[in-house]
Amino acid sequence: MRTEATIRDRIAELEARYDDYDPPSSEFEDTAEVAILRAIEELEWVLEEDDEAAGFTTS
């Protein structure tokens, strides 16, 4: 299981990469993008946990 620090670092990396390609035009848009990226990261984490625990596959 990844630590909270690892997850936060990954979120920061995704935010920076995303902003490089599509900088937000407003503070609201930036906040929404951050929320979406965090949700994506959380889903990736849950899927990885399921893979390890139950042999779940996505393919």
N, C-alpha and C positions, 0 to 999 in steps of 0.2 A: 504494500500500500504506500502510496506517495505521501510525503509529509505536506503539511499546510504550506510551508515555505516553498517547496518544490512547485506546488500548484500555483501559488501566487506569482512565482517567477515565470512560469509558463504563461499565465494570463498577461503579465506585463510584456512578455515577448510577443504574444499575439496582438496585443493592443498596438505596440510600436510598429510591427510589420503591417498591420492593417492601415494605420494612419499614414504610413509612407506611401501607400497606393491610393488611398481615398481619404484625404484629410477632412474632418468634420467641418461643416459650415456654421454650426451654432453649438452653444453649450448643451442644449437639449439633445441634439443629434449625437454629440460626443458621449453623453450619459447613456443614451439608448444603445450605442455601439458597444460600450463597455459591458452593459447588462447582457447583451446578446453573446458577446465573447465569453463571458463568465458562464453563461448557461451552456454553451457549446463545450467548454472545458469540463464542466461538471458532468455532462452527458458522456463525454469520452472517458472520464474517470469511472463512472458507474459501469459502462460497458466493459472496461478493462477488468474491473472487479468481478463482474459476472463471468468473463472469460476464464479468469483464474479459479474461481470458486466452483463453477458448475460445468465447465467445458463448453460453455455457450460459444457459438460461432456466428458470425455475420455473413459468411459466404456460403 
